[in-house]
Amino acid sequence: MNDNIKDFESAIKELESIVDTLERGDMPLEQSLQLFERGVRLSRFCHTRLEDAERRIEILTERGERQAAPDALTTAPKDGT
């Protein structure tokens, strides 16, 4: 098992694989614990990357201030079309 985590997508893929393996329940306890520990590291990595992405999006959208949608998107046309 490689301790390096390359990127978010590969971490998610590996985490899904670990969950599938652990759900089968056909591994010795020690191996299950090692996989679980790896899964925790992957989960933390993914969580951190998602938080980083959220911060970047907030910065790009004017420091995270919510803006009202344009009226055209929030109201139906008055003529029924």
Backbone as a chain_set.jsonl record, in Angstrom:
{"seq": "MNDNIKDFESAIKELESIVDTLERGDMPLEQSLQLFERGVRLSRFCHTRLEDAERRIEILTERGERQAAPDALTTAPKDGT", "coords": {"N": [[0.842, -1.182, 0.0], [0.68, 2.124, -0.946], [1.909, 4.934, 0.729], [1.843, 7.535, -0.112], [-0.332, 10.074, -1.215], [-1.739, 10.859, -4.131], [-3.657, 12.594, -5.525], [-6.912, 14.171, -5.215], [-8.901, 12.711, -6.638], [-7.744, 10.149, -7.008], [-7.456, 9.468, -4.355], [-10.114, 9.291, -3.478], [-10.961, 7.142, -5.049], [-9.304, 5.077, -4.067], [-10.17, 5.062, -1.42], [-12.844, 4.24, -1.72], [-12.376, 1.641, -2.612], [-11.155, 0.553, -0.348], [-13.276, 0.68, 1.485], [-15.086, -1.111, 0.26], [-13.572, -3.479, 0.471], [-13.294, -3.741, 3.282], [-15.98, -4.01, 3.977], [-16.58, -6.543, 3.048], [-15.466, -8.179, 4.961], [-13.629, -10.278, 5.171], [-11.002, -10.37, 6.017], [-8.072, -10.723, 8.073], [-7.944, -9.404, 11.422], [-5.762, -7.59, 11.978], [-4.925, -6.768, 9.418], [-7.29, -5.563, 8.583], [-7.413, -3.42, 10.381], [-5.151, -1.975, 9.558], [-5.959, -1.24, 6.979], [-8.183, 0.29, 7.655], [-6.942, 2.416, 9.03], [-5.505, 3.535, 6.89], [-7.678, 4.327, 5.358], [-8.754, 6.318, 7.013], [-6.706, 8.234, 6.868], [-6.872, 8.845, 4.126], [-9.472, 9.847, 4.006], [-9.256, 12.152, 5.594], [-7.417, 13.586, 4.06], [-8.978, 14.029, 1.739], [-11.073, 15.534, 2.842], [-9.699, 17.834, 3.65], [-8.835, 18.779, 1.148], [-11.314, 19.381, -0.01], [-12.203, 21.417, 1.705], [-10.24, 23.323, 1.123], [-10.845, 23.829, -1.568], [-13.392, 24.903, -1.267], [-12.78, 27.283, 0.103], [-11.305, 28.592, -1.891], [-13.292, 28.943, -3.82], [-15.016, 30.634, -2.424], [-13.398, 32.913, -2.268], [-13.181, 33.523, -4.976], [-15.78, 34.167, -5.542], [-16.369, 36.787, -4.677], [-15.439, 36.948, -1.932], [-17.1, 35.13, -0.703], [-19.591, 36.198, -0.258], [-23.033, 36.03, -0.381], [-25.128, 36.453, -3.171], [-28.101, 37.779, -4.43], [-30.191, 36.009, -6.708], [-30.697, 36.935, -10.13], [-33.706, 38.734, -10.956], [-35.035, 37.607, -13.12], [-34.564, 34.928, -12.897], [-35.837, 34.153, -10.599], [-38.523, 34.687, -10.659], [-41.626, 33.873, -12.218], [-42.672, 34.353, -15.63], [-45.016, 36.999, -16.236], [-46.918, 36.893, -18.191], [-47.604, 34.303, -18.54], [-46.122, 32.651, -20.203]], "CA": [[0.0, 0.0, 0.0], [1.474, 3.33, -1.094], [1.53, 5.947, 1.709], [1.659, 8.817, -0.773], [-1.65, 10.318, -1.786], [-1.427, 11.64, -5.318], [-4.618, 13.664, -5.732], [-8.24, 13.939, -4.663], [-9.613, 11.659, -7.368], [-7.168, 8.839, -6.693], [-7.747, 9.205, -2.944], [-11.51, 8.831, -3.408], [-11.013, 5.804, -5.641], [-8.7, 4.142, -3.119], [-11.054, 4.994, -0.259], [-13.977, 3.383, -2.1], [-11.863, 0.276, -2.645], [-10.961, 0.134, 1.043], [-14.607, 0.448, 2.062], [-15.575, -2.381, -0.305], [-12.79, -4.577, 1.053], [-13.65, -3.887, 4.685], [-17.367, -4.478, 4.069], [-16.608, -7.992, 2.82], [-15.176, -8.763, 6.256], [-12.907, -11.542, 5.044], [-9.59, -10.135, 6.291], [-7.671, -10.801, 9.479], [-8.126, -8.159, 12.162], [-4.63, -6.67, 11.824], [-5.005, -6.18, 8.067], [-8.458, -4.678, 8.582], [-7.027, -2.198, 11.088], [-4.24, -1.214, 8.688], [-6.769, -0.637, 5.924], [-8.995, 1.33, 8.278], [-6.049, 3.554, 9.257], [-5.269, 4.152, 5.58], [-8.932, 4.988, 4.992], [-8.857, 7.557, 7.795], [-5.773, 9.207, 6.261], [-7.443, 9.269, 2.84], [-10.651, 10.663, 4.299], [-8.77, 13.461, 6.06], [-6.84, 14.243, 2.885], [-10.086, 14.485, 0.891], [-11.777, 16.591, 3.556], [-8.859, 19.027, 3.569], [-8.885, 19.286, -0.23], [-12.631, 19.98, -0.218], [-12.203, 22.698, 2.415], [-9.41, 24.242, 0.326], [-11.616, 24.203, -2.755], [-14.467, 25.793, -0.82], [-12.186, 28.598, 0.363], [-10.971, 29.209, -3.185], [-14.548, 29.362, -4.448], [-15.484, 31.821, -1.701], [-12.571, 34.044, -2.696], [-13.524, 33.851, -6.357], [-17.138, 34.725, -5.597], [-16.373, 37.992, -3.855], [-15.233, 36.651, -0.516], [-18.146, 34.262, -0.179], [-20.856, 36.891, -0.016], [-24.132, 35.536, -1.214], [-25.797, 37.48, -3.946], [-29.432, 37.364, -4.875], [-30.287, 35.632, -8.114], [-31.407, 37.945, -10.913], [-35.159, 38.586, -10.92], [-35.487, 36.743, -14.216], [-34.422, 33.532, -12.484], [-36.607, 33.876, -9.4], [-39.954, 34.912, -10.851], [-42.19, 33.349, -13.458], [-43.178, 35.42, -16.5], [-46.365, 37.401, -15.887], [-47.867, 36.619, -19.271], [-47.88, 32.876, -18.541], [-45.323, 31.895, -21.182]], "C": [[0.886, 1.245, 0.0], [0.998, 4.385, -0.098], [1.314, 7.314, 1.085], [0.256, 8.907, -1.355], [-1.443, 11.309, -2.922], [-2.361, 12.84, -5.491], [-5.986, 13.243, -5.208], [-8.935, 12.75, -5.325], [-9.066, 10.274, -7.058], [-7.421, 8.471, -5.234], [-9.167, 8.683, -2.779], [-11.624, 7.413, -3.944], [-10.447, 4.762, -4.676], [-9.584, 3.969, -1.882], [-12.265, 4.11, -0.535], [-13.566, 1.915, -2.119], [-11.678, -0.28, -1.233], [-12.302, -0.173, 1.7], [-15.175, -0.875, 1.558], [-14.875, -3.579, 0.333], [-13.19, -4.817, 2.504], [-15.073, -4.408, 4.862], [-17.484, -5.973, 3.836], [-16.314, -8.752, 4.109], [-14.395, -10.056, 6.217], [-11.402, -11.402, 5.283], [-9.3, -10.351, 7.768], [-7.765, -9.416, 10.135], [-7.005, -7.161, 11.912], [-4.648, -5.994, 10.447], [-6.182, -5.215, 7.971], [-8.131, -3.358, 9.261], [-6.09, -1.336, 10.247], [-5.014, -0.525, 7.572], [-7.62, 0.5, 6.475], [-8.168, 2.588, 8.514], [-5.758, 4.287, 7.95], [-6.523, 4.918, 5.141], [-9.124, 6.298, 5.736], [-7.936, 8.623, 7.21], [-6.326, 9.743, 4.937], [-8.64, 10.189, 3.05], [-10.245, 12.07, 4.743], [-8.169, 14.26, 4.908], [-7.955, 14.837, 2.021], [-10.837, 15.639, 1.546], [-11.002, 17.902, 3.474], [-8.909, 19.632, 2.168], [-10.228, 19.951, -0.514], [-12.743, 21.321, 0.497], [-11.39, 23.74, 1.654], [-10.163, 24.731, -0.898], [-12.738, 25.163, -2.385], [-13.947, 27.2, -0.545], [-11.845, 29.322, -0.935], [-12.217, 29.717, -3.88], [-15.093, 30.605, -3.757], [-14.698, 33.059, -2.117], [-12.959, 34.476, -4.103], [-14.921, 34.455, -6.486], [-17.271, 35.856, -4.58], [-16.404, 37.687, -2.371], [-16.409, 35.895, 0.107], [-19.466, 34.937, 0.108], [-21.913, 36.355, -0.964], [-24.777, 36.705, -1.933], [-27.137, 36.934, -4.415], [-29.392, 37.008, -6.355], [-31.003, 36.751, -8.863], [-32.906, 37.661, -10.903], [-35.674, 37.625, -11.982], [-35.406, 35.255, -13.822], [-35.332, 33.185, -11.313], [-38.098, 34.093, -9.559], [-40.389, 34.354, -12.19], [-42.663, 34.519, -14.319], [-44.646, 35.722, -16.185], [-47.375, 37.08, -16.958], [-48.159, 35.137, -19.419], [-47.092, 32.062, -19.555], [-44.073, 31.374, -20.564]], "O": [[1.751, 1.39, 0.864], [-0.19, 4.708, -0.071], [0.667, 8.171, 1.688], [-0.268, 7.943, -1.913], [-1.027, 12.447, -2.705], [-1.898, 13.976, -5.593], [-6.185, 12.096, -4.808], [-9.491, 11.889, -4.644], [-9.832, 9.33, -6.867], [-7.584, 7.295, -4.91], [-9.399, 7.738, -2.024], [-12.309, 6.577, -3.355], [-11.034, 3.697, -4.489], [-9.727, 2.862, -1.363], [-12.667, 3.32, 0.319], [-14.327, 1.047, -1.69], [-12.003, -1.435, -0.961], [-12.44, -1.18, 2.395], [-15.688, -1.67, 2.345], [-15.516, -4.568, 0.688], [-13.4, -5.959, 2.912], [-15.343, -5.166, 5.793], [-18.391, -6.611, 4.37], [-16.846, -9.841, 4.328], [-14.491, -10.859, 7.145], [-10.618, -12.223, 4.807], [-10.179, -10.18, 8.612], [-7.672, -8.391, 9.46], [-7.279, -5.988, 11.656], [-4.414, -4.791, 10.336], [-6.073, -4.162, 7.342], [-8.523, -2.295, 8.779], [-6.219, -0.112, 10.224], [-4.756, 0.636, 7.256], [-7.762, 1.544, 5.839], [-8.626, 3.696, 8.237], [-5.766, 5.518, 7.909], [-6.427, 6.027, 4.615], [-9.601, 7.277, 5.163], [-8.333, 9.78, 7.069], [-6.256, 10.941, 4.664], [-8.795, 11.19, 2.35], [-10.835, 13.058, 4.307], [-8.389, 15.466, 4.797], [-7.888, 15.999, 1.62], [-11.195, 16.609, 0.879], [-11.59, 18.961, 3.252], [-9.013, 20.849, 2.015], [-10.276, 20.979, -1.19], [-13.317, 22.264, -0.047], [-11.795, 24.898, 1.549], [-10.121, 25.916, -1.226], [-13.002, 26.124, -3.106], [-14.585, 28.188, -0.909], [-12.071, 30.526, -1.059], [-12.208, 30.8, -4.465], [-15.576, 31.524, -4.418], [-15.274, 34.131, -2.298], [-13.054, 35.671, -4.384], [-15.202, 35.176, -7.444], [-18.172, 35.863, -3.741], [-17.301, 38.126, -1.651], [-16.67, 36.016, 1.304], [-20.372, 34.315, 0.663], [-21.707, 36.246, -2.172], [-24.948, 37.79, -1.378], [-27.262, 35.756, -4.751], [-28.667, 37.615, -7.143], [-31.836, 37.445, -8.28], [-33.33, 36.506, -10.848], [-36.649, 36.91, -11.754], [-36.126, 34.429, -14.381], [-35.572, 32.004, -11.065], [-38.869, 33.717, -8.676], [-39.635, 34.358, -13.163], [-43.019, 35.57, -13.785], [-45.424, 34.812, -15.9], [-48.571, 36.999, -16.676], [-48.888, 34.744, -20.33], [-47.379, 30.88, -19.743], [-43.28, 30.715, -21.237]]}, "num_chains": 1, "name": "protein.A"}
